[in-house]
Amino acid sequence: MATRNVATVFGGSGFIGRYVVKRLAHKGYVVRVAVRDPEAALFLKPMGAVGQVVPLFASLTNEATVQRAVDGADVVVNCVGILHGDFQAIHAQGAELIGRRAAASGVTRLLHLSAIGAREDAPSKYAATKGMGERLLREAFPGATILRPSLVFGPEDNLFNRFAAMARMLPFMPVICGDTQFQPVYVGDVADAVMAALARPDAAGAGYELGGPRVWSMREILAYVLKETGRSGHRMISIPTGLMRFKAGFLEHLPSPPITRDQLLTLQQDSIVGADMPGLAALDIVATPVELVVPGYLRRFQPGGGRRRVLPEEQAGGVTDLSYQTRD
């Protein structure tokens, strides 16, 4: 009797992971969703048939749980990433642990989600540990495929949704690192890239950088959010990096900080696909533009929740960019 292939997705209940789980289930895999909170991952079960999507506990700081998650799996996908906390334990040692246990368990394919700008000498701990994780993973599992996306957007994102919520609450839009360039990539395209890479033998051991069809500055992203939420009249006020670093020093002690000093370092680095790096096109994927997806889920942030027409005077004035006179 034929048996079904098994895929383990670490971080499968997260923003990117849930899209990967859905695609693997549609391909017929039995999907183990390896997460720290299996109860919070139960919403994924309807993505497959009865018993096809199975949440289970796994922590990247507990080797026994990682071993249990990968035992008998044909495919392993690591979608785990954090913006604050113990970067070394999760991004570096966690990636090495997954690679080592996957190799020992005879896993056929291993795919790892990293980030553009990951390198061990990066100024931010986030990017530096991502770079270290890539090296340690490859040492443990040389055939691992590494995908490095730029900023990822989609209905559940913490990018456009976050800025739209700020636009709704504040009479102005604060601009931090306004000149930094990004290449936002649609979460569905990232998940499709995972599936395409798993299906291609030549992707084993390879790396891809994933970006959308357009490069945006942070200032352009914020102006677009204001336009789509019907608040183009809001002023955009540039916040000096030094002032923001001072504030982040206090905010990062909150349980879920809105920004940390390490995130500020990350935001100062461009995140665009390298000219010599294969990307979505190399995986036969046409990049989805921001303009095709984002307006649909930002509509609820418009005056009246998007249920009434925005008056001309609410849009009047255009977007104005103001800067403090102080210099960083």
Residue pairs with C-beta under 8 A, 6 or more apart in sequence:
4 28
4 29
4 30
5 28
5 29
5 30
5 74
5 75
6 29
6 30
6 31
6 32
6 72
6 73
6 74
6 75
7 24
7 29
7 30
7 31
7 32
7 73
7 74
7 75
7 76
7 77
8 31
8 32
8 34
8 69
8 70
8 73
8 75
8 76
8 77
9 17
9 20
9 21
9 24
9 31
9 32
9 33
9 34
9 76
9 77
9 79
10 17
10 34
10 35
10 58
10 60
10 69
10 76
10 77
10 78
10 79
10 80
10 98
11 17
11 34
11 35
11 78
11 79
11 80
11 81
12 18
12 20
12 21
12 31
12 33
12 34
12 35
12 41
12 44
12 55
12 77
12 79
13 33
13 35
13 37
13 40
13 41
13 43
13 44
13 55
14 79
14 80
14 81
15 152
15 154
15 156
15 157
15 158
15 187
16 79
16 113
16 149
16 152
16 187
16 190
16 191
17 33
17 77
17 79
18 44
18 47
18 156
19 154
19 187
19 188
19 190
19 191
20 77
20 79
20 191
20 194
20 195
21 31
21 33
21 44
21 47
21 53
22 44
22 47
22 191
23 191
23 192
23 194
23 195
24 31
24 75
24 77
24 195
25 31
25 47
25 48
25 52
25 53
26 47
27 195
29 52
29 74
29 75
30 51
30 52
30 54
31 48
31 52
31 53
31 54
32 54
32 56
32 69
32 73
33 41
33 44
33 53
33 54
33 55
33 56
34 56
34 57
34 58
34 65
34 66
34 69
35 41
35 55
35 56
35 57
35 58
36 57
36 58
36 59
38 55
38 56
38 57
39 55
41 55
42 55
44 53
44 55
45 53
45 55
47 53
56 68
56 69
57 65
58 65
58 66
58 68
58 69
59 65
59 66
60 66
60 80
60 89
60 90
60 93
60 94
60 97
60 98
61 89
61 90
61 93
61 94
63 97
63 101
66 97
66 98
66 101
67 101
67 105
70 76
70 98
70 101
70 102
70 105
70 107
71 105
72 105
73 102
73 105
73 107
74 107
74 108
74 109
75 107
75 108
75 109
75 110
75 111
75 198
76 98
76 102
76 107
76 109
76 110
76 111
77 110
77 111
77 112
77 113
77 194
78 94
78 95
78 98
78 110
78 111
78 112
78 113
79 113
80 90
80 94
80 113
81 90
81 91
81 113
81 115
81 130
82 90
82 91
83 126
83 260
83 263
84 252
84 257
84 260
84 262
84 263
87 125
87 126
87 128
87 129
87 262
88 125
88 129
88 132
90 129
91 126
91 129
91 130
91 132
91 133
92 129
92 132
92 133
92 136
93 136
94 133
95 112
95 133
95 134
95 136
95 137
96 133
96 136
96 137
96 139
96 140
98 110
98 112
98 137
99 110
99 112
99 136
99 137
99 138
99 139
99 140
99 141
99 144
100 140
100 141
102 110
102 140
102 141
103 140
103 141
107 141
109 143
109 145
109 198
109 204
110 137
110 141
110 143
110 144
110 145
111 144
111 145
111 146
111 147
111 194
111 197
111 198
112 133
112 134
112 137
112 144
112 145
112 146
112 147
113 147
113 149
113 190
113 194
114 130
114 133
114 134
114 146
114 147
114 148
115 126
115 127
115 130
115 148
115 149
115 271
116 148
116 149
116 150
116 183
116 209
116 210
116 211
116 271
116 272
116 273
116 274
117 127
117 130
117 148
117 266
117 269
117 270
117 271
118 127
118 130
118 131
118 133
118 134
118 148
119 127
119 128
119 131
120 128
120 131
120 132
120 135
121 128
121 131
122 128
122 130
122 131
122 269
123 265
123 268
123 269
124 262
124 263
124 265
124 266
124 269
125 262
126 262
126 263
126 265
126 266
127 266
127 269
134 146
137 144
137 146
138 144
138 146
138 205
142 205
143 204
143 205
144 204
144 205
145 197
145 198
145 203
145 204
145 205
145 206
145 207
145 208
146 206
146 207
146 208
147 190
147 193
147 194
147 197
147 207
147 208
147 210
148 207
148 208
148 209
148 210
149 185
149 190
149 209
149 210
149 211
150 182
150 183
150 184
150 185
150 209
150 210
150 211
150 212
150 271
150 272
150 273
151 159
151 182
151 183
151 184
151 185
151 271
152 159
152 184
152 185
152 186
152 187
152 190
153 159
153 160
153 184
153 185
153 186
153 187
153 290
153 293
153 294
154 186
154 187
154 188
154 293
155 293
155 296
155 297
156 187
157 187
159 184
159 221
160 221
160 225
160 294
160 297
160 298
161 297
161 298
163 173
163 221
163 222
163 225
164 225
164 228
164 229
164 298
164 301
165 301
166 173
166 174
167 173
167 225
167 226
167 229
167 231
167 234
167 301
168 229
168 231
168 301
170 234
171 234
171 235
172 234
172 235
172 236
172 237
173 222
173 225
173 226
173 234
173 235
173 236
173 237
174 237
174 239
175 218
175 219
175 222
175 236
175 237
175 238
175 239
175 321
176 218
176 239
176 241
176 244
176 259
176 264
176 267
177 218
177 241
177 264
177 267
177 268
178 217
178 218
178 219
178 222
178 236
178 238
178 321
179 217
179 218
179 219
180 217
180 218
180 267
180 268
180 269
180 270
180 271
181 215
181 216
181 217
181 218
181 270
181 271
181 272
182 215
182 216
182 217
182 218
182 221
182 270
182 271
182 272
183 211
183 212
183 214
183 215
183 216
183 271
183 272
183 273
184 211
184 212
184 214
184 216
184 221
184 290
185 210
185 211
185 212
185 280
185 287
186 212
186 287
186 288
186 290
186 293
188 288
189 210
189 212
189 280
189 285
189 287
189 288
190 210
192 283
192 285
193 208
193 210
193 280
193 283
193 285
196 203
196 283
196 284
196 285
197 203
197 206
197 208
197 283
200 283
203 283
206 278
207 277
207 278
208 277
208 278
208 279
208 280
208 282
208 283
209 273
209 274
209 277
209 278
209 279
210 273
210 279
210 280
211 272
211 273
211 279
211 280
211 287
212 287
212 288
212 289
212 290
213 287
213 288
213 289
214 289
214 290
215 272
216 224
216 290
218 267
219 236
219 321
222 236
223 236
223 319
224 290
224 294
225 298
226 232
226 234
226 236
226 319
227 319
228 294
228 295
228 298
228 299
228 302
229 298
229 301
229 302
230 302
230 303
230 310
230 314
230 315
231 303
231 314
232 315
232 317
232 318
232 319
233 314
233 315
233 316
233 317
233 318
234 319
235 319
235 320
235 321
235 322
236 319
236 320
236 321
236 322
237 322
237 323
237 324
238 321
238 322
238 323
238 324
239 324
240 324
240 326
240 327
240 328
241 264
241 268
241 328
242 328
243 324
243 326
243 328
244 259
244 264
245 261
245 264
247 259
248 257
248 259
248 260
248 261
248 263
248 264
249 261
251 257
251 258
251 259
251 260
252 259
252 260
252 261
252 262
273 279
280 286
280 287
281 287
299 306
300 306
302 310
303 310
303 314
